[in-house]
Amino acid sequence: MIQTTGIHKSYGSVEVLKGIDLHINKKEIVSIVGASGAGKSTLLHIIGTLDKADRGQLLIDGIEVNKLNDNDLASFRNQKIGFVFQFHHLLPEFTAIENICIPAYICGMGKQEATKKALKLLDYLNLTNRKDHKPSQLSGGEQQRIAVARALINEPAVVLADEPSGNLDSKSAEELHKLFFRLRDEMNQTFVIVTHNPELAAMSDRTITIKDGKI
């Protein structure tokens, strides 16, 4: 479902990734671990098309991403990839349901359909009663679950999560981890997660360690 071949990436004279070959299957939860500065987030950003490799090939859901022009790439990213970050990046001026709907609007979905899908996700996440609250009125765990709903609204091929529980207390982190596995089991969702959390890494289907720019 995701395949990288010979991914290299340098910043100036520093070679961060030195030929990454990786295959991730549909419905798989893969954790990427390694020391700080090892290139974990760099690899995640390349898979997420937020950054480009210097050389190498990336295929997602059968599409050779390297060959897409900028407009097609932006559309592909919106439709095929969901993102969850350590800091949820919810827009503070919008309510929970409005934040969830934003990627759907970008995709061209009408307000009625987007709202219906967002309400379904809110119900699934037990957050229906928080739909009209703004981020400042939500707990950290609630904010992160709203971010997960936002990542899911376009039914992406994969959700990429960069330290998703790094800013949460232990109870909220555990709930988020369980949610990922429930989404995998019930919605056939694929996750690639950069994490320093050993419990999440141990729960994952596979753990990939990056060291010296290689796996």
Residue, then its C-alpha position, 0 to 999 in steps of 0.5 A: m500500500i505504501q512503498t519507498t525505494g532508495i529514499h535519500k534526503s540531505y539538508g546541506s552537507v548532512e545526509v539524513l536518510k541514506g537509502i530507505d526501503l520500506h513496505i507498509n501493508k493496508k490495515e497495518i499499524v507501523s511505528i517508526v522509532g529512533a534517536s532524536g535527529a535520526g530522520k524519523s519525522t523527515l521520513l514521515h514528511i516525505i511519505g506524507t508528501l510534505d517534503k520531497a526526497d532528493r532521490g528515490q521512489l514513493l508509491i502510495d495506493g498504487i500511485e507513483v507520487n514522484k510523478l505528480n505535479d504540484n496541483d495533483l500532489a496537493s489534491f492527492r495529499n488532501q484525499k489520500i493522506g490524513f495527518v495527526f501531529q503532536f500539537h493538534h493544529l486545530l484552528p482556534e477560531f473554529t468549532a470542533i465540527e468546523n475544524i473536522c470539515i475543513p479537509a472535506y471542503i478543500c476536497g470540494m465536498g458540499k457543506q451538508e455532506a461534510t457535516k453529515k460525515a463529521l457528525k458520524l465521526l464525532d458520534y464514533l469518538n463520543l464527542t457529539n456533545r462537544k461539536d460546537h466547542k472551540p479548541s480552547q474549550l476542549s481538553g488535550g485528549e478531546q482536541q487530539r481526537i478532533a484532530v483524528a476525526r479531521a484526518l479521517i473525514n476524507e477516508p484517506a488511504v493512510v493516516l500519518a501521526d507524528e508523536p500524536s500522544g507526546n503532548l498528552d497525559s498518560k490516560s489520554a495517551e492510552e485512550l488515543h493508542k486504543l483508538f488507533f487500533r479500533l480504527r484499524d480493526e473497524m475502519n480498515q485504517t492504516f497508520v504510520i506513527v513516529t513515536h518515542n512511546p515504548e508502549l505504543a511501539a510495542m502494541s504496533d504490528r511492526t516497529i521500524t528503527i531508523k539509525d544512521g539514516k537507514i532501517 
